[in-house]
């Protein structure tokens, strides 16, 4: 059956693939739904068939979740990415990443089929899905860094004021942390830092310095300022801390303006990707290109174009994030 099945002359192969996509979607809904329902039942009762049935698996996930992972590591970035869409990937980072890559590959391949590319060319969508998911994980990590840096000026200003009233650095950090945005990453970082300073003393700062350096150079400078302030103290260092804070605030304010321009550049890159896809769709649907599209060399060229578009979009996004 070669007749058109839609306004876009969608190939019959695409319609045959839709039930497979629907089955995968239903399987994902069933898996995550059962997981959420299981957590709900476990909160309602400490005993029961469901708890007994899943005790081994739950223990394995719990032990994996308790394993320490370094900030900025591959597993940490995967957790951040899935947390942004409402999923908890702790202990199952590799599984969630694999599912996301497969799902993205299937979706992109079906889109390529719908716009008129042959089946073999559309299979390049799986490689494109792999690249797309990797870029999404990287962008989620960059977003965390951006959100933390955007609140650093507020942290420094409030901390400098709090230290003038109460020179106890851990206590001032705890107070200032409660004034930051509750759902922001810098709030959690500040509260955790104050807790470590109370519990471990000056020895905690070595690990904190390493973690801050992995997140952002600006946060590393803030950590060094706090550590020196805590170790040295005194009226003279209060003034030095305030001066250093003001200098860092001016630098970060300039970066905020740069990020606004970077956001506009990102929107332009997204628009170009959409226009390229639309252009390919019109070329493959035209009568003049119908026979040419079936040539192997043309199919290979289209596959390369798709991969270059997805990879280029990810690289442009990374360049924009790193530049600002």
C-alpha positions in Angstrom: 0.0 0.0 0.0 1.8 3.1 -1.2 -1.0 5.7 -1.0 -0.7 8.7 1.1 -1.9 8.1 4.7 -1.9 11.7 5.8 -1.5 15.3 4.6 2.3 14.8 4.8 2.2 11.6 2.7 3.5 9.6 5.7 5.0 6.3 4.6 3.2 3.1 5.7 6.3 2.0 7.5 5.9 5.0 9.9 2.4 3.8 10.8 3.6 0.3 11.4 6.2 1.7 13.9 3.6 3.7 15.8 2.2 0.6 17.7 5.7 -0.3 18.8 6.2 3.2 20.1 2.8 3.1 21.9 3.8 -0.2 23.5 7.1 1.2 24.7 5.3 4.2 26.1 2.8 2.0 27.9 5.6 -0.1 29.3 7.3 3.0 30.6 4.1 4.3 32.2 3.5 0.9 33.8 7.1 0.7 35.1 7.2 4.2 36.6 3.6 4.0 37.8 4.3 0.7 39.6 7.4 2.2 41.1 5.5 5.2 42.4 2.6 3.1 43.6 5.1 0.8 45.4 6.6 3.8 47.2 3.1 4.9 48.2 2.2 1.5 49.7 5.5 1.3 51.5 4.8 4.6 53.2 1.3 3.4 54.3 2.5 0.1 55.7 5.9 -1.3 56.8 4.8 -4.8 56.1 2.9 -6.5 53.3 3.2 -8.6 50.3 4.6 -5.9 48.1 7.3 -5.0 50.6 8.2 -8.7 51.0 8.3 -9.2 47.2 10.5 -6.2 46.5 12.6 -6.3 49.6 15.7 -7.6 47.8 15.4 -5.1 45.0 14.6 -2.2 47.3 17.6 -3.0 49.5 19.9 -3.1 46.4 18.6 0.3 45.2 18.9 1.7 48.7 22.5 0.6 49.0 23.3 2.0 45.6 21.6 5.3 46.5 23.7 5.5 49.6 27.0 5.2 47.7 28.9 8.5 47.6 29.3 10.0 44.2 31.4 13.0 43.5 29.8 16.2 42.4 30.1 16.7 38.7 30.6 13.0 38.0 28.7 11.2 35.2 26.2 9.6 37.6 25.7 12.9 39.4 24.9 14.7 36.1 22.4 11.9 35.1 20.6 12.3 38.4 20.3 16.0 37.9 19.0 15.6 34.4 16.2 13.2 35.4 15.4 15.1 38.5 14.6 18.1 36.3 11.8 16.1 34.7 10.5 14.5 37.9 12.4 11.1 38.0 14.7 9.9 40.7 17.5 8.0 39.1 19.5 7.3 42.2 21.1 3.9 42.0 19.8 3.3 38.4 21.7 6.0 36.5 22.8 3.6 33.7 19.4 2.1 33.3 17.6 5.5 33.0 20.3 6.8 30.7 19.9 3.8 28.4 16.1 4.1 28.3 16.3 7.8 27.5 18.7 7.2 24.6 16.5 4.4 23.2 13.3 6.5 23.6 15.0 9.6 21.9 16.3 7.4 19.1 12.8 5.9 18.4 11.2 9.3 18.5 13.7 10.9 16.1 13.6 7.9 13.8 9.8 8.1 13.5 10.0 11.8 12.9 12.4 11.2 10.0 10.1 8.6 8.6 7.1 10.9 8.8 9.0 13.7 7.0 9.7 11.3 4.2 13.2 9.9 4.6 13.7 6.2 3.8 13.8 3.6 6.5 17.6 3.0 6.4 18.3 6.7 6.6 15.8 7.2 9.4 17.7 4.6 11.5 20.3 7.4 11.9 17.8 8.7 14.4 19.1 6.3 17.0 22.6 7.8 16.8 21.1 11.2 16.9 19.1 10.2 20.0 22.3 9.1 21.7 23.9 12.5 21.0 20.8 14.4 22.0 20.5 12.7 25.4 24.2 13.3 26.1 23.7 16.9 25.3 20.6 17.1 27.5 22.5 15.7 30.5 25.3 18.2 29.9 22.9 21.1 29.6 21.2 20.1 32.9 24.5 20.2 34.6 25.3 23.7 33.1 21.9 24.9 34.2 22.7 23.9 37.8 25.9 25.8 37.7 24.1 28.8 36.2 21.4 28.8 38.9 24.0 28.6 41.7 26.1 31.5 40.3 23.1 33.7 39.9 22.5 33.6 43.6 26.1 34.0 44.7 25.8 37.9 44.8 22.9 37.6 47.2 24.8 35.1 49.4 27.9 37.3 49.6 25.9 40.4 50.4 23.8 38.8 53.1 26.8 36.9 54.6 28.9 40.1 54.8 26.0 41.8 56.7 25.5 38.8 59.0 29.2 38.5 59.9 29.2 42.1 61.0 26.5 41.3 63.5 27.6 37.8 64.5 31.2 36.7 63.7 30.3 33.0 64.0 30.8 31.9 60.4 28.9 28.6 60.5 26.0 30.2 62.3 25.9 33.1 59.9 26.0 30.7 56.9 23.1 28.8 58.4 21.0 32.0 58.8 21.9 33.2 55.3 21.1 29.8 53.7 17.6 30.0 55.0 17.1 33.3 53.3 18.0 32.0 49.8 15.5 30.5 47.4 14.3 27.2 48.9 14.2 25.3 45.6 17.5 26.7 44.5 20.7 24.6 44.5 22.7 27.2 46.4 20.3 27.0 49.4 21.1 23.2 49.7 24.8 23.8 49.3 24.9 26.6 51.9 22.9 24.6 54.5 25.0 21.5 53.9 28.2 23.5 54.2 27.0 25.0 57.5 26.2 21.5 58.8 29.6 20.1 57.8 31.3 23.1 59.5 29.4 22.4 62.7 30.0 18.7 62.6 33.6 18.3 61.2 35.2 21.6 62.0 38.0 23.1 59.8 38.7 19.6 58.3 35.5 19.8 56.3 36.8 22.6 54.1 39.2 20.4 52.1 36.4 18.3 50.6 34.2 21.4 50.2 36.9 23.1 48.2 37.2 20.2 45.8 33.4 19.9 45.3 33.1 23.7 44.7 35.9 23.6 42.1 34.0 20.9 40.2 30.9 23.0 40.1 32.1 26.5 39.3 35.2 28.8 39.6 33.0 31.4 41.2 31.8 29.0 43.8 35.4 28.0 44.4 36.3 31.6 45.2 33.3 31.9 47.5 34.4 28.8 49.4 38.0 30.1 49.7 36.7 33.4 51.1 34.5 31.7 53.6 37.3 29.3 54.7 39.8 32.2 55.2 37.2 34.2 57.0 36.5 31.3 59.3 40.1 30.5 60.0 41.4 34.1 60.3 38.5 36.3 61.5 39.0 39.7 63.0 37.8 43.1 62.0 40.4 43.6 59.3 39.5 40.4 57.5 35.8 41.4 57.7 36.6 44.5 55.6 38.7 42.4 53.2 35.9 39.9 52.9 33.4 42.6 52.1 35.7 44.2 49.5 36.3 40.8 47.8 32.6 40.1 47.8 31.8 43.3 46.1 34.4 42.6 43.4 33.0 39.1 42.8 29.5 40.4 42.7 30.3 42.9 39.9 31.9 40.0 37.8 28.9 37.8 38.3 26.4 40.6 37.4 28.2 40.9 34.1 27.9 37.2 33.6 24.1 37.4 34.2 23.9 39.9 31.3 26.0 37.6 29.1 23.7 34.7 29.9 20.7 36.7 28.8 22.4 37.2 25.4 23.4 33.5 25.4 19.7 32.6 25.9 18.8 34.5 22.7 21.6 32.7 20.8 20.2 29.4 22.0 16.7 30.2 20.7 18.2 31.1 17.3 20.0 27.7 17.2 16.8 25.9 18.0 15.0 27.8 15.3 17.6 26.9 12.7 17.3 23.2 13.6 13.5 23.4 13.0 14.0 25.2 9.7 16.4 22.5 8.5 14.0 19.7 9.4 11.1 21.6 7.6 13.4 22.1 4.5 14.3 18.4 4.4 10.6 17.5 4.6 9.7 19.7 1.7 12.6 18.5 -0.5 11.8 14.8 0.1 8.1 15.4 -0.5 8.6 17.2 -3.8 8.0 15.3 -7.1 11.3 16.4 -8.5 13.2 14.8 -5.5 11.0 11.7 -5.1 13.2 9.4 -7.3 16.5 11.0 -6.2 15.8 10.3 -2.5 15.8 6.6 -3.2 19.5 6.7 -4.3 21.8 5.2 -1.7 24.2 8.1 -1.9 21.4 10.6 -1.3 20.1 8.5 1.7 23.6 8.4 3.2 23.9 12.2 2.7 20.6 12.8 4.5 21.7 10.6 7.3 25.0 12.6 7.7 23.0 15.8 7.6 20.7 14.6 10.4 23.7 13.6 12.6 25.6 16.8 11.9 22.5 18.9 12.8 21.9 17.1 16.1 25.7 17.1 17.0 26.1 20.7 15.9 23.2 21.8 18.0 24.6 20.1 21.1 28.1 21.6 20.4 26.6 25.1 19.9 24.6 24.8 23.2 27.8 23.8 25.0 29.7 26.7 23.5 27.1 29.1 24.6 27.0 27.7 28.1 30.8 27.7 28.5 31.1 31.2 27.0 28.8 32.7 29.6 
